[in-house]
Amino acid sequence: FSVPCSAILSSYLLGERLNLLGKLGCLLSLVGSTVMVIHAPEDEEVTTLEGMTSKLKEPGFLAYAAVLLALCFLLIFCLAPRYGQSNILIYLTICSVIGAFSVSSVKGLGIAIKGFFAGQPVLQHPLTWILVVTLVASITTQINYLNKSLDIFNTSLVFPIYYVLFTTIVITTSIILFKEWVTMTVIDIIGTVCGFLTIILGVFLLHAFKDMDVSLGNLPQVFQNEQPAPATRDDKNILIEVDNSSIAPEDKPKVFMLFT
């Protein structure tokens, strides 16, 4: 609900206009994300911090986390200072990439909280404090760059794009961390791919046509074929035509050339 709510509130409270294609993009983004969530397999149940630690230490997830960190550092230190003020995807990609670590930390802290109330010595486990530090750092970074993005770009564009990127990265992280792709059927794979393509289409409609004045009222005029405007010719074009023709037409202006 954050995507349509942010679009509606920004149009009423901030005076930001969301055209028909932008509304369609929001709808497609929601549909695509919902399809991905529906076809995502159930994650493997992890009930202890030891089980969570073994999942985090697996080579596949370590390589994936290293790639996300490298991408995040590249965006923060190289691309954000140059293109952050003009490209909406820079800040939002940083927030989404960091979101993979925040969601994983929340998952682990949820297990720790359950173990704490069950009487387990979770406070003595080093993973608990690692997850707390990771969660605080990731949420702080997300809030920082999300606020920067909201200060520069249209709110009705920021939240849908951020929602789509964040959802996609979080689902990917969950699949890699808990190896959900092993149990995915062919239908689930096709549904996930179709949902992702729908998300891409929605983001394209949001970003590519945000400046067009398209609504249900003027939709016929937008797609109506306009008559091409007559080409304007200057004196040089007329002079060349008169010089190349043997007899100048009567409707053409006469041009006199003076030589000294």
C-alpha positions as YAML, in Angstrom:
chain: A
units: angstrom
residues:
- id: 1
  name: PHE
  ca: [0.00, 0.00, 0.00]
- id: 2
  name: SER
  ca: [2.98, 2.35, 0.27]
- id: 3
  name: VAL
  ca: [3.15, 2.89, -3.51]
- id: 4
  name: PRO
  ca: [-0.41, 4.15, -4.17]
- id: 5
  name: CYS
  ca: [-0.57, 5.91, -0.80]
- id: 6
  name: SER
  ca: [2.64, 7.85, -1.46]
- id: 7
  name: ALA
  ca: [1.45, 8.76, -4.96]
- id: 8
  name: ILE
  ca: [-1.93, 9.99, -3.70]
- id: 9
  name: LEU
  ca: [-0.53, 11.89, -0.72]
- id: 10
  name: SER
  ca: [2.21, 13.54, -2.77]
- id: 11
  name: SER
  ca: [-0.34, 14.73, -5.33]
- id: 12
  name: TYR
  ca: [-2.63, 16.22, -2.67]
- id: 13
  name: LEU
  ca: [-0.13, 17.48, -0.10]
- id: 14
  name: LEU
  ca: [2.95, 18.31, -2.19]
- id: 15
  name: GLY
  ca: [1.30, 19.30, -5.45]
- id: 16
  name: GLU
  ca: [3.18, 16.66, -7.44]
- id: 17
  name: ARG
  ca: [1.41, 15.41, -10.54]
- id: 18
  name: LEU
  ca: [1.22, 11.72, -11.43]
- id: 19
  name: ASN
  ca: [-0.02, 11.16, -14.97]
- id: 20
  name: LEU
  ca: [-1.96, 8.19, -16.30]
- id: 21
  name: LEU
  ca: [1.14, 6.27, -17.32]
- id: 22
  name: GLY
  ca: [2.63, 6.80, -13.87]
- id: 23
  name: LYS
  ca: [-0.49, 5.38, -12.25]
- id: 24
  name: LEU
  ca: [-0.32, 2.43, -14.61]
- id: 25
  name: GLY
  ca: [3.34, 1.98, -13.69]
- id: 26
  name: CYS
  ca: [2.44, 1.90, -9.98]
- id: 27
  name: LEU
  ca: [-0.20, -0.72, -10.67]
- id: 28
  name: LEU
  ca: [2.17, -2.86, -12.73]
- id: 29
  name: SER
  ca: [4.85, -2.61, -10.05]
- id: 30
  name: LEU
  ca: [2.41, -3.82, -7.42]
- id: 31
  name: VAL
  ca: [1.17, -6.63, -9.65]
- id: 32
  name: GLY
  ca: [4.69, -7.76, -10.52]
- id: 33
  name: SER
  ca: [5.87, -7.71, -6.91]
- id: 34
  name: THR
  ca: [2.76, -9.59, -5.80]
- id: 35
  name: VAL
  ca: [3.30, -12.26, -8.45]
- id: 36
  name: MET
  ca: [6.91, -12.68, -7.32]
- id: 37
  name: VAL
  ca: [5.86, -13.05, -3.70]
- id: 38
  name: ILE
  ca: [3.12, -15.54, -4.58]
- id: 39
  name: HIS
  ca: [5.49, -17.77, -6.55]
- id: 40
  name: ALA
  ca: [8.38, -17.46, -4.10]
- id: 41
  name: PRO
  ca: [8.82, -20.77, -2.24]
- id: 42
  name: GLU
  ca: [8.59, -21.03, 1.51]
- id: 43
  name: ASP
  ca: [11.87, -20.37, 3.27]
- id: 44
  name: GLU
  ca: [13.62, -23.03, 5.26]
- id: 45
  name: GLU
  ca: [12.73, -22.84, 8.94]
- id: 46
  name: VAL
  ca: [15.61, -21.66, 11.13]
- id: 47
  name: THR
  ca: [14.92, -21.60, 14.87]
- id: 48
  name: THR
  ca: [18.32, -21.12, 16.51]
- id: 49
  name: LEU
  ca: [21.20, -18.69, 16.20]
- id: 50
  name: GLU
  ca: [23.52, -21.57, 15.45]
- id: 51
  name: GLY
  ca: [21.42, -22.47, 12.43]
- id: 52
  name: MET
  ca: [21.39, -18.86, 11.33]
- id: 53
  name: THR
  ca: [25.16, -18.67, 11.73]
- id: 54
  name: SER
  ca: [25.66, -21.71, 9.53]
- id: 55
  name: LYS
  ca: [23.45, -20.15, 6.86]
- id: 56
  name: LEU
  ca: [25.38, -16.87, 6.93]
- id: 57
  name: LYS
  ca: [28.73, -18.68, 6.67]
- id: 58
  name: GLU
  ca: [27.87, -20.57, 3.49]
- id: 59
  name: PRO
  ca: [30.09, -19.65, 0.51]
- id: 60
  name: GLY
  ca: [27.18, -18.76, -1.75]
- id: 61
  name: PHE
  ca: [25.77, -16.16, 0.61]
- id: 62
  name: LEU
  ca: [29.23, -14.80, 1.47]
- id: 63
  name: ALA
  ca: [29.95, -14.24, -2.22]
- id: 64
  name: TYR
  ca: [26.52, -12.62, -2.69]
- id: 65
  name: ALA
  ca: [27.07, -10.34, 0.32]
- id: 66
  name: ALA
  ca: [30.53, -9.38, -0.97]
- id: 67
  name: VAL
  ca: [29.04, -8.40, -4.34]
- id: 68
  name: LEU
  ca: [26.34, -6.31, -2.63]
- id: 69
  name: LEU
  ca: [28.91, -4.54, -0.45]
- id: 70
  name: ALA
  ca: [31.16, -3.81, -3.43]
- id: 71
  name: LEU
  ca: [28.19, -2.44, -5.37]
- id: 72
  name: CYS
  ca: [27.12, -0.34, -2.39]
- id: 73
  name: PHE
  ca: [30.60, 1.16, -1.95]
- id: 74
  name: LEU
  ca: [30.82, 1.86, -5.67]
- id: 75
  name: LEU
  ca: [27.49, 3.69, -5.60]
- id: 76
  name: ILE
  ca: [28.24, 5.65, -2.43]
- id: 77
  name: PHE
  ca: [31.79, 6.79, -3.13]
- id: 78
  name: CYS
  ca: [31.95, 6.92, -6.96]
- id: 79
  name: LEU
  ca: [28.53, 7.31, -8.55]
- id: 80
  name: ALA
  ca: [26.52, 9.15, -5.91]
- id: 81
  name: PRO
  ca: [28.72, 12.29, -5.81]
- id: 82
  name: ARG
  ca: [28.58, 12.59, -9.61]
- id: 83
  name: TYR
  ca: [25.13, 11.38, -10.63]
- id: 84
  name: GLY
  ca: [23.12, 11.27, -7.42]
- id: 85
  name: GLN
  ca: [21.59, 14.70, -8.00]
- id: 86
  name: SER
  ca: [20.37, 13.84, -11.50]
- id: 87
  name: ASN
  ca: [19.69, 10.08, -11.55]
- id: 88
  name: ILE
  ca: [16.92, 8.80, -9.30]
- id: 89
  name: LEU
  ca: [18.21, 5.22, -9.39]
- id: 90
  name: ILE
  ca: [21.52, 5.96, -7.62]
- id: 91
  name: TYR
  ca: [20.20, 6.76, -4.14]
- id: 92
  name: LEU
  ca: [17.36, 4.25, -4.37]
- id: 93
  name: THR
  ca: [19.69, 1.45, -5.41]
- id: 94
  name: ILE
  ca: [21.85, 2.17, -2.37]
- id: 95
  name: CYS
  ca: [18.79, 1.94, -0.11]
- id: 96
  name: SER
  ca: [17.66, -1.29, -1.75]
- id: 97
  name: VAL
  ca: [21.07, -2.98, -1.61]
- id: 98
  name: ILE
  ca: [21.48, -2.07, 2.05]
- id: 99
  name: GLY
  ca: [17.96, -3.40, 2.61]
- id: 100
  name: ALA
  ca: [19.21, -6.91, 1.96]
- id: 101
  name: PHE
  ca: [21.37, -6.69, 5.09]
- id: 102
  name: SER
  ca: [18.66, -5.06, 7.19]
- id: 103
  name: VAL
  ca: [16.10, -7.75, 6.37]
- id: 104
  name: SER
  ca: [18.60, -10.54, 7.09]
- id: 105
  name: SER
  ca: [19.46, -8.85, 10.40]
- id: 106
  name: VAL
  ca: [15.79, -8.59, 11.33]
- id: 107
  name: LYS
  ca: [15.37, -12.29, 10.57]
- id: 108
  name: GLY
  ca: [18.26, -13.19, 12.86]
- id: 109
  name: LEU
  ca: [17.18, -10.82, 15.63]
- id: 110
  name: GLY
  ca: [13.69, -12.28, 15.51]
- id: 111
  name: ILE
  ca: [15.21, -15.69, 16.21]
- id: 112
  name: ALA
  ca: [17.31, -14.17, 19.01]
- id: 113
  name: ILE
  ca: [14.27, -12.56, 20.64]
- id: 114
  name: LYS
  ca: [12.38, -15.84, 20.57]
- id: 115
  name: GLY
  ca: [15.35, -17.58, 22.12]
- id: 116
  name: PHE
  ca: [15.66, -14.89, 24.80]
- id: 117
  name: PHE
  ca: [12.09, -15.41, 25.98]
- id: 118
  name: ALA
  ca: [12.68, -19.16, 25.84]
- id: 119
  name: GLY
  ca: [15.56, -18.80, 28.31]
- id: 120
  name: GLN
  ca: [18.41, -19.34, 25.87]
- id: 121
  name: PRO
  ca: [21.71, -17.44, 26.40]
- id: 122
  name: VAL
  ca: [21.35, -15.36, 23.25]
- id: 123
  name: LEU
  ca: [23.05, -12.30, 24.76]
- id: 124
  name: GLN
  ca: [26.30, -14.23, 25.04]
- id: 125
  name: HIS
  ca: [26.16, -15.23, 21.38]
- id: 126
  name: PRO
  ca: [28.35, -12.94, 19.21]
- id: 127
  name: LEU
  ca: [25.93, -13.15, 16.26]
- id: 128
  name: THR
  ca: [23.30, -11.23, 18.25]
- id: 129
  name: TRP
  ca: [25.48, -8.14, 18.59]
- id: 130
  name: ILE
  ca: [26.75, -8.43, 15.01]
- id: 131
  name: LEU
  ca: [23.16, -8.41, 13.81]
- id: 132
  name: VAL
  ca: [22.32, -5.40, 16.01]
- id: 133
  name: VAL
  ca: [25.24, -3.37, 14.63]
- id: 134
  name: THR
  ca: [24.42, -4.41, 11.07]
- id: 135
  name: LEU
  ca: [20.76, -3.48, 11.50]
- id: 136
  name: VAL
  ca: [21.52, -0.03, 12.96]
- id: 137
  name: ALA
  ca: [24.09, 0.77, 10.26]
- id: 138
  name: SER
  ca: [21.90, -0.42, 7.40]
- id: 139
  name: ILE
  ca: [18.75, 1.37, 8.58]
- id: 140
  name: THR
  ca: [20.70, 4.60, 9.16]
- id: 141
  name: THR
  ca: [22.13, 4.42, 5.64]
- id: 142
  name: GLN
  ca: [18.73, 3.68, 4.14]
- id: 143
  name: ILE
  ca: [17.07, 6.62, 5.88]
- id: 144
  name: ASN
  ca: [19.91, 8.95, 4.90]
- id: 145
  name: TYR
  ca: [19.81, 8.22, 1.17]
- id: 146
  name: LEU
  ca: [16.04, 7.89, 1.05]
- id: 147
  name: ASN
  ca: [15.72, 11.40, 2.50]
- id: 148
  name: LYS
  ca: [18.24, 12.69, -0.04]
- id: 149
  name: SER
  ca: [16.20, 11.16, -2.82]
- id: 150
  name: LEU
  ca: [12.96, 12.65, -1.49]
- id: 151
  name: ASP
  ca: [14.56, 16.10, -1.30]
- id: 152
  name: ILE
  ca: [15.48, 16.02, -4.99]
- id: 153
  name: PHE
  ca: [12.98, 13.88, -6.89]
- id: 154
  name: ASN
  ca: [9.24, 13.50, -7.14]
- id: 155
  name: THR
  ca: [7.77, 11.58, -4.20]
- id: 156
  name: SER
  ca: [5.33, 9.74, -6.46]
- id: 157
  name: LEU
  ca: [8.35, 8.35, -8.35]
- id: 158
  name: VAL
  ca: [10.64, 7.66, -5.39]
- id: 159
  name: PHE
  ca: [8.43, 5.29, -3.44]
- id: 160
  name: PRO
  ca: [7.29, 3.03, -6.31]
- id: 161
  name: ILE
  ca: [10.84, 2.62, -7.67]
- id: 162
  name: TYR
  ca: [12.24, 2.07, -4.18]
- id: 163
  name: TYR
  ca: [9.51, -0.45, -3.40]
- id: 164
  name: VAL
  ca: [10.21, -2.42, -6.57]
- id: 165
  name: LEU
  ca: [13.99, -2.47, -6.14]
- id: 166
  name: PHE
  ca: [13.78, -3.28, -2.44]
- id: 167
  name: THR
  ca: [11.30, -6.12, -2.93]
- id: 168
  name: THR
  ca: [13.34, -7.67, -5.73]
- id: 169
  name: ILE
  ca: [16.63, -7.60, -3.79]
- id: 170
  name: VAL
  ca: [15.03, -8.90, -0.60]
- id: 171
  name: ILE
  ca: [13.44, -11.84, -2.38]
- id: 172
  name: THR
  ca: [16.74, -12.61, -4.11]
- id: 173
  name: THR
  ca: [18.57, -12.47, -0.78]
- id: 174
  name: SER
  ca: [16.06, -14.81, 0.83]
- id: 175
  name: ILE
  ca: [16.37, -17.27, -2.05]
- id: 176
  name: ILE
  ca: [20.17, -17.34, -1.80]
- id: 177
  name: LEU
  ca: [20.35, -17.38, 2.00]
- id: 178
  name: PHE
  ca: [17.84, -20.17, 2.53]
- id: 179
  name: LYS
  ca: [18.37, -21.95, -0.83]
- id: 180
  name: GLU
  ca: [14.73, -21.61, -1.78]
- id: 181
  name: TRP
  ca: [15.52, -22.02, -5.48]
- id: 182
  name: VAL
  ca: [16.20, -25.73, -4.94]
- id: 183
  name: THR
  ca: [12.52, -26.44, -4.21]
- id: 184
  name: MET
  ca: [11.08, -24.10, -6.86]
- id: 185
  name: THR
  ca: [8.92, -25.73, -9.52]
- id: 186
  name: VAL
  ca: [8.80, -24.74, -13.19]
- id: 187
  name: ILE
  ca: [5.57, -22.80, -12.61]
- id: 188
  name: ASP
  ca: [7.16, -20.86, -9.75]
- id: 189
  name: ILE
  ca: [10.20, -20.02, -11.88]
- id: 190
  name: ILE
  ca: [8.03, -18.81, -14.77]
- id: 191
  name: GLY
  ca: [5.84, -16.82, -12.37]
- id: 192
  name: THR
  ca: [8.87, -15.19, -10.75]
- id: 193
  name: VAL
  ca: [10.37, -14.23, -14.12]
- id: 194
  name: CYS
  ca: [7.04, -12.84, -15.36]
- id: 195
  name: GLY
  ca: [6.62, -10.86, -12.16]
- id: 196
  name: PHE
  ca: [10.09, -9.41, -12.52]
- id: 197
  name: LEU
  ca: [9.44, -8.41, -16.15]
- id: 198
  name: THR
  ca: [6.20, -6.76, -15.07]
- id: 199
  name: ILE
  ca: [8.14, -4.80, -12.45]
- id: 200
  name: ILE
  ca: [10.60, -3.63, -15.09]
- id: 201
  name: LEU
  ca: [7.73, -2.46, -17.30]
- id: 202
  name: GLY
  ca: [6.16, -0.58, -14.41]
- id: 203
  name: VAL
  ca: [9.41, 1.18, -13.54]
- id: 204
  name: PHE
  ca: [9.89, 2.09, -17.21]
- id: 205
  name: LEU
  ca: [6.45, 3.70, -17.39]
- id: 206
  name: LEU
  ca: [7.12, 5.60, -14.18]
- id: 207
  name: HIS
  ca: [10.49, 6.95, -15.19]
- id: 208
  name: ALA
  ca: [10.31, 7.40, -18.97]
- id: 209
  name: PHE
  ca: [6.97, 9.23, -19.25]
- id: 210
  name: LYS
  ca: [6.87, 11.18, -16.00]
- id: 211
  name: ASP
  ca: [6.91, 14.58, -17.80]
- id: 212
  name: MET
  ca: [4.11, 13.80, -20.26]
- id: 213
  name: ASP
  ca: [0.67, 15.32, -19.71]
- id: 214
  name: VAL
  ca: [-1.39, 12.16, -20.18]
- id: 215
  name: SER
  ca: [-4.80, 11.66, -18.59]
- id: 216
  name: LEU
  ca: [-8.08, 9.99, -19.44]
- id: 217
  name: GLY
  ca: [-9.45, 13.33, -20.64]
- id: 218
  name: ASN
  ca: [-6.78, 14.09, -23.23]
- id: 219
  name: LEU
  ca: [-5.91, 10.50, -24.12]
- id: 220
  name: PRO
  ca: [-7.58, 10.63, -27.59]
- id: 221
  name: GLN
  ca: [-5.70, 13.81, -28.45]
- id: 222
  name: VAL
  ca: [-2.37, 12.30, -27.39]
- id: 223
  name: PHE
  ca: [-2.68, 9.35, -29.78]
- id: 224
  name: GLN
  ca: [-4.31, 11.36, -32.57]
- id: 225
  name: ASN
  ca: [-2.10, 11.83, -35.61]
- id: 226
  name: GLU
  ca: [-1.19, 15.48, -35.88]
- id: 227
  name: GLN
  ca: [-0.81, 17.17, -39.26]
- id: 228
  name: PRO
  ca: [2.81, 17.97, -40.02]
- id: 229
  name: ALA
  ca: [3.55, 21.66, -39.80]
- id: 230
  name: PRO
  ca: [4.50, 23.33, -43.09]
- id: 231
  name: ALA
  ca: [8.21, 23.78, -43.50]
- id: 232
  name: THR
  ca: [9.40, 27.36, -43.39]
- id: 233
  name: ARG
  ca: [11.88, 28.37, -46.02]
- id: 234
  name: ASP
  ca: [14.20, 31.31, -45.93]
- id: 235
  name: ASP
  ca: [15.36, 33.52, -48.80]
- id: 236
  name: LYS
  ca: [18.32, 31.27, -49.51]
- id: 237
  name: ASN
  ca: [16.10, 28.31, -50.35]
- id: 238
  name: ILE
  ca: [13.90, 30.44, -52.61]
- id: 239
  name: LEU
  ca: [16.95, 31.90, -54.34]
- id: 240
  name: ILE
  ca: [18.31, 28.43, -55.13]
- id: 241
  name: GLU
  ca: [14.97, 27.32, -56.56]
- id: 242
  name: VAL
  ca: [14.68, 30.40, -58.77]
- id: 243
  name: ASP
  ca: [18.25, 30.03, -59.98]
- id: 244
  name: ASN
  ca: [17.80, 26.36, -60.87]
- id: 245
  name: SER
  ca: [14.51, 26.82, -62.71]
- id: 246
  name: SER
  ca: [14.41, 28.09, -66.26]
- id: 247
  name: ILE
  ca: [11.23, 30.09, -65.77]
- id: 248
  name: ALA
  ca: [10.36, 31.42, -62.36]
- id: 249
  name: PRO
  ca: [6.78, 30.68, -61.30]
- id: 250
  name: GLU
  ca: [4.55, 33.68, -60.92]
- id: 251
  name: ASP
  ca: [3.69, 32.89, -57.30]
- id: 252
  name: LYS
  ca: [7.36, 32.97, -56.26]
- id: 253
  name: PRO
  ca: [8.93, 36.21, -55.18]
- id: 254
  name: LYS
  ca: [11.44, 37.71, -57.58]
- id: 255
  name: VAL
  ca: [14.96, 37.90, -56.26]
- id: 256
  name: PHE
  ca: [17.47, 40.36, -57.75]
- id: 257
  name: MET
  ca: [21.19, 39.73, -57.44]
- id: 258
  name: LEU
  ca: [23.62, 42.63, -57.56]
- id: 259
  name: PHE
  ca: [27.25, 42.03, -58.52]
- id: 260
  name: THR
  ca: [30.01, 44.57, -57.96]
...
